[in-house]
């Protein structure tokens, strides 16, 4: 193992630097994203229409493809960070939530409905002067 690291120091240092950048980025971006969620987003049985719903179909598809590709990149980075320095589980979760899949809205509602998660999200929203999330049970 140590021989491989010595032979591939450039890869090792690049991966370490990338994981630090993603970690710092997640510390800055995650609160901003949580604050931007509409307060009633999780109060519905079905996912509310996205902000992209009124875009042209080609633009909407390109945005969707870009979001899914970025989600896959985050998932791969999260997997790598499980053995490298960085927030592997958090980055993996962010990537997982960016990728579209059947049942995703139900999973998001379940996750946000956990008492600890909802309390943390609403604390961040309160600090930013936003109303708390409403979650349908």
ZAMARGU-4260 file (C-alpha; in steps of 0.2 Angstrom, whole numbers, plus 5000, padded with zeros to 4 digits):
<rodrens>
0) 5000/5000/5000 | 5014/5012/5005 | 5023/5008/4989 | 5008/5012/4978 | 5006/5029/4987
5) 5024/5033/4984 | 5023/5028/4966 | 5007/5038/4964 | 5009/5053/4975 | 5002/5065/4962
10) 4986/5055/4962 | 4985/5054/4981 | 4988/5073/4984 | 4976/5077/4970 | 4962/5066/4977
15) 4966/5073/4995 | 4965/5091/4988 | 4948/5087/4979 | 4941/5080/4995 | 4945/5095/5005
20) 4937/5106/4992 | 4922/5096/4991 | 4921/5096/5010 | 4923/5115/5011 | 4910/5117/4997
25) 4898/5106/5006 | 4899/5116/5022 | 4895/5132/5012 | 4882/5125/5000 | 4872/5113/5010
30) 4865/5127/5022 | 4861/5138/5007 | 4852/5124/4999 | 4842/5120/5014 | 4837/5138/5017
35) 4831/5139/4999 | 4818/5125/5001 | 4800/5131/5000 | 4792/5130/5018 | 4778/5119/5011
40) 4789/5108/4999 | 4786/5093/5010 | 4768/5096/5015 | 4761/5088/4999 | 4758/5069/4995
45) 4766/5072/4978 | 4782/5082/4973 | 4777/5100/4969 | 4781/5106/4951 | 4799/5111/4949
50) 4805/5129/4945 | 4810/5121/4928 | 4792/5116/4924 | 4789/5131/4913 | 4806/5130/4904
55) 4807/5124/4886 | 4807/5105/4885 | 4825/5104/4878 | 4831/5116/4892 | 4822/5106/4905
60) 4830/5090/4899 | 4848/5098/4898 | 4846/5104/4916 | 4839/5087/4922 | 4854/5078/4914
65) 4867/5090/4921 | 4859/5088/4938 | 4860/5069/4937 | 4878/5069/4931 | 4883/5081/4945
70) 4874/5070/4957 | 4884/5055/4950 | 4900/5064/4952 | 4896/5068/4970 | 4892/5050/4973
75) 4908/5044/4966 | 4917/5057/4976 | 4908/5052/4992 | 4913/5034/4989 | 4931/5039/4986
80) 4930/5050/5002 | 4926/5034/5012 | 4944/5030/5011 | 4951/5047/5008 | 4950/5063/5019
85) 4933/5071/5018 | 4915/5070/5022 | 4911/5054/5012 | 4894/5050/5019 | 4888/5068/5018
90) 4894/5069/5000 | 4887/5053/4995 | 4870/5058/5002 | 4870/5074/4993 | 4874/5065/4977
95) 4861/5052/4980 | 4848/5066/4983 | 4853/5075/4967 | 4850/5060/4956 | 4832/5056/4950
100) 4825/5039/4954 | 4807/5032/4957 | 4802/5035/4975 | 4814/5049/4978 | 4801/5061/4985
105) 4795/5048/4997 | 4812/5045/5003 | 4816/5064/5005 | 4800/5066/5015 | 4804/5051/5026
110) 4822/5058/5029 | 4817/5076/5033 | 4803/5069/5044 | 4815/5062/5056 | 4815/5073/5072
115) 4834/5076/5072 | 4835/5080/5054 | 4820/5092/5054 | 4826/5100/5070 | 4843/5104/5062
120) 4835/5110/5046 | 4823/5121/5055 | 4837/5128/5066 | 4847/5133/5050 | 4831/5141/5042
125) 4828/5150/5058 | 4845/5158/5059 | 4842/5164/5041 | 4825/5171/5045 | 4815/5158/5035
130) 4800/5150/5041 | 4801/5131/5047 | 4798/5117/5035 | 4780/5109/5035 | 4781/5091/5034
135) 4765/5080/5031 | 4765/5065/5042
</rodrens>
